[in-house]
Amino acid sequence: LPWDPTRDLVAVAHVAYSPVIIATSANSRFKTLADVVAAAKAAPGKVTYGSPGSGTSIHLAGHLFEKAAGIDLVHVPYKGSNPAMMDALAGTVDLLVSSVPSAMSQIKAGKLRPLAVTSLKRSSSLPDVPTVAESGFRDFDVSTWYGLFAPAGTPAAIVTQVNAEVNRLLALPDVQAAIQAQGAEPEAMTPAKFQAQMRAEYAKWKGIVESSGAKLE
């Protein structure tokens, strides 16, 4: 990119985070995450998973799960969540790795079977779905997050004011319920904490992108 998020942006307010979900068609032979691991170990390079695209946080969550489980899955990148979803529902790919909000409607419709979420805690939107950590991969924790940023150099007083207002809204029960209904978890932060998280995430994912071999297409 021609810009550096750690240098050219200032964190204003964290809004929510969302676990990534590993799911499969309701008609799939896979009932649990353990079934996926067993199949992948029995036939390395045969089990496929679709993602919204190469190098996305969703793809990289799948890559991290492969490393944690010691298995070899075939990544099938799509141009967005919807085509990946359609092929997963049709059984063209064995698994779908997706954000929870993107998959929620098909899960509620009973067409998509969720196998595990990648956050350390269970999703409040899908309380019956185990985490990857609970499924035998201790401390596994991958989430996408959402927040507000402003150009570097924005006056601190404006950043503080906007942060306070966003955090006030995030404390409202109806706002929390609306966010959770979409499969995300509301979480307020100070600008300093959010800035520190963004820098840590940038460094973490830079290394993961490099190890995954993902390239811009």
PyMOL commands that set and color helices and strands:
alter all, ss='L'
color gray80, all
select helices_A, chain A and resi 5-8+33-42+57-69+81-90+100-108+156-170+173-181+191-212
alter helices_A, ss='H'
color red, helices_A
select strands_A, chain A and resi 9-25+48-51+74-77+95-99+112-117+143-151+185-186
alter strands_A, ss='S'
color yellow, strands_A
deselect
rebuild
show_as cartoon
